[in-house]
Amino acid sequence: MKDPKRLERFQRWRAVFDTPAGKSVLDDLREMCGQDAPTATLGARDGMIDPYCTLLKEGRRTVFLDIESCLREPPELPEGEVDEGTY
């Protein structure tokens, strides 16, 4: 059984991102969110890893990963189970 909310979201997001313009925006987001770059960042003063900047970059990357996961077909849910997702 598919969760109707996740299925509806999947259909809306695919309608947007499956267009040429949507694919271009997705590529822009991939770059802006640092999907293909390391998130660990060295501090300017001491050369040690800056946990705050690293967490900021990881948060951006997570946004892109969430978008990407919404574009994959929602998984089947076991009978009687309800998706408690945040979307």
Phi and psi restraints in degrees (value plus and minus 20) as a CYANA .aco file:
   2 LYS   PHI    -114.3   -74.3
   2 LYS   PSI     122.5   162.5
   3 ASP   PHI     -92.1   -52.1
   3 ASP   PSI     101.9   141.9
   4 PRO   PHI     -79.8   -39.8
   4 PRO   PSI     -57.3   -17.3
   5 LYS   PHI     -85.7   -45.7
   5 LYS   PSI     -64.3   -24.3
   6 ARG   PHI     -87.6   -47.6
   6 ARG   PSI     -57.8   -17.8
   7 LEU   PHI     -84.9   -44.9
   7 LEU   PSI     -63.0   -23.0
   8 GLU   PHI     -83.5   -43.5
   8 GLU   PSI     -63.8   -23.8
   9 ARG   PHI     -81.3   -41.3
   9 ARG   PSI     -65.2   -25.2
  10 PHE   PHI     -76.6   -36.6
  10 PHE   PSI     -65.8   -25.8
  11 GLN   PHI     -85.0   -45.0
  11 GLN   PSI     -61.9   -21.9
  12 ARG   PHI     -84.3   -44.3
  12 ARG   PSI     -68.0   -28.0
  13 TRP   PHI     -86.9   -46.9
  13 TRP   PSI     -59.7   -19.7
  14 ARG   PHI     -85.1   -45.1
  14 ARG   PSI     -56.1   -16.1
  15 ALA   PHI     -80.8   -40.8
  15 ALA   PSI     -55.5   -15.5
  16 VAL   PHI     -99.0   -59.0
  16 VAL   PSI     -71.3   -31.3
  17 PHE   PHI    -104.6   -64.6
  17 PHE   PSI     -27.7    12.3
  18 ASP   PHI    -107.4   -67.4
  18 ASP   PSI     -17.2    22.8
  19 THR   PHI    -108.9   -68.9
  19 THR   PSI     141.2   181.2
  20 PRO   PHI     -77.6   -37.6
  20 PRO   PSI     -62.1   -22.1
  21 ALA   PHI     -85.3   -45.3
  21 ALA   PSI     -61.6   -21.6
  22 GLY   PHI     -82.8   -42.8
  22 GLY   PSI     -59.4   -19.4
  23 LYS   PHI     -85.6   -45.6
  23 LYS   PSI     -56.9   -16.9
  24 SER   PHI     -86.0   -46.0
  24 SER   PSI     -61.8   -21.8
  25 VAL   PHI     -83.5   -43.5
  25 VAL   PSI     -61.9   -21.9
  26 LEU   PHI     -81.2   -41.2
  26 LEU   PSI     -60.3   -20.3
  27 ASP   PHI     -83.3   -43.3
  27 ASP   PSI     -61.7   -21.7
  28 ASP   PHI     -81.9   -41.9
  28 ASP   PSI     -64.3   -24.3
  29 LEU   PHI     -83.5   -43.5
  29 LEU   PSI     -58.4   -18.4
  30 ARG   PHI     -77.2   -37.2
  30 ARG   PSI     -64.9   -24.9
  31 GLU   PHI     -91.4   -51.4
  31 GLU   PSI     -66.4   -26.4
  32 MET   PHI     -82.7   -42.7
  32 MET   PSI     -55.3   -15.3
  33 CYS   PHI    -107.6   -67.6
  33 CYS   PSI     -21.9    18.1
  34 GLY   PHI      48.4    88.4
  34 GLY   PSI      13.3    53.3
  35 GLN   PHI     -77.7   -37.7
  35 GLN   PSI     -58.0   -18.0
  36 ASP   PHI    -122.9   -82.9
  36 ASP   PSI      -3.7    36.3
  37 ALA   PHI    -138.6   -98.6
  37 ALA   PSI     132.9   172.9
  38 PRO   PHI     -86.9   -46.9
  38 PRO   PSI     128.1   168.1
  39 THR   PHI    -117.2   -77.2
  39 THR   PSI     -41.6    -1.6
  40 ALA   PHI     -86.5   -46.5
  40 ALA   PSI     110.1   150.1
  41 THR   PHI    -146.2  -106.2
  41 THR   PSI     112.4   152.4
  42 LEU   PHI    -104.1   -64.1
  42 LEU   PSI     120.2   160.2
  43 GLY   PHI     -91.0   -51.0
  43 GLY   PSI     125.9   165.9
  44 ALA   PHI     -90.3   -50.3
  44 ALA   PSI     -53.3   -13.3
  45 ARG   PHI    -101.4   -61.4
  45 ARG   PSI     -66.6   -26.6
  46 ASP   PHI    -133.6   -93.6
  46 ASP   PSI     -25.6    14.4
  47 GLY   PHI      54.4    94.4
  47 GLY   PSI     -15.9    24.1
  48 MET   PHI    -108.3   -68.3
  48 MET   PSI     141.0   181.0
  49 ILE   PHI     -84.3   -44.3
  49 ILE   PSI     108.7   148.7
  50 ASP   PHI    -109.4   -69.4
  50 ASP   PSI      87.4   127.4
  51 PRO   PHI     -85.8   -45.8
  51 PRO   PSI     -52.7   -12.7
  52 TYR   PHI     -89.7   -49.7
  52 TYR   PSI     -65.9   -25.9
  53 CYS   PHI     -86.8   -46.8
  53 CYS   PSI     -57.7   -17.7
  54 THR   PHI     -82.7   -42.7
  54 THR   PSI     -64.0   -24.0
  55 LEU   PHI     -85.4   -45.4
  55 LEU   PSI     -57.5   -17.5
  56 LEU   PHI     -80.3   -40.3
  56 LEU   PSI     -68.0   -28.0
  57 LYS   PHI     -84.3   -44.3
  57 LYS   PSI     -58.2   -18.2
  58 GLU   PHI     -86.4   -46.4
  58 GLU   PSI     -55.8   -15.8
  59 GLY   PHI     -83.0   -43.0
  59 GLY   PSI     -63.5   -23.5
  60 ARG   PHI     -80.9   -40.9
  60 ARG   PSI     -65.2   -25.2
  61 ARG   PHI     -81.7   -41.7
  61 ARG   PSI     -59.0   -19.0
  62 THR   PHI     -83.3   -43.3
  62 THR   PSI     -56.8   -16.8
  63 VAL   PHI     -79.0   -39.0
  63 VAL   PSI     -67.3   -27.3
  64 PHE   PHI     -83.8   -43.8
  64 PHE   PSI     -62.0   -22.0
  65 LEU   PHI     -82.2   -42.2
  65 LEU   PSI     -56.7   -16.7
  66 ASP   PHI     -84.6   -44.6
  66 ASP   PSI     -62.7   -22.7
  67 ILE   PHI     -81.6   -41.6
  67 ILE   PSI     -67.3   -27.3
  68 GLU   PHI     -80.0   -40.0
  68 GLU   PSI     -60.6   -20.6
  69 SER   PHI     -89.6   -49.6
  69 SER   PSI     -50.5   -10.5
  70 CYS   PHI     -89.0   -49.0
  70 CYS   PSI     -40.6    -0.6
  71 LEU   PHI    -106.1   -66.1
  71 LEU   PSI     -32.5     7.5
  72 ARG   PHI    -103.4   -63.4
  72 ARG   PSI     130.2   170.2
  73 GLU   PHI     -79.8   -39.8
  73 GLU   PSI     113.3   153.3
  74 PRO   PHI     -79.4   -39.4
  74 PRO   PSI     119.7   159.7
  75 PRO   PHI     -91.3   -51.3
  75 PRO   PSI     137.9   177.9
  76 GLU   PHI     -88.1   -48.1
  76 GLU   PSI     119.3   159.3
  77 LEU   PHI    -120.8   -80.8
  77 LEU   PSI     121.2   161.2
  78 PRO   PHI     -79.2   -39.2
  78 PRO   PSI     127.7   167.7
  79 GLU   PHI     -71.8   -31.8
  79 GLU   PSI     109.0   149.0
  80 GLY   PHI      67.8   107.8
  80 GLY   PSI     -30.8     9.2
  81 GLU   PHI    -107.7   -67.7
  81 GLU   PSI     121.4   161.4
  82 VAL   PHI    -134.6   -94.6
  82 VAL   PSI     116.1   156.1
  83 ASP   PHI     -95.3   -55.3
  83 ASP   PSI     104.9   144.9
  84 GLU   PHI    -122.7   -82.7
  84 GLU   PSI       9.5    49.5
  85 GLY   PHI     -79.8   -39.8
  85 GLY   PSI     145.8   185.8
  86 THR   PHI    -111.7   -71.7
  86 THR   PSI     -20.2    19.8
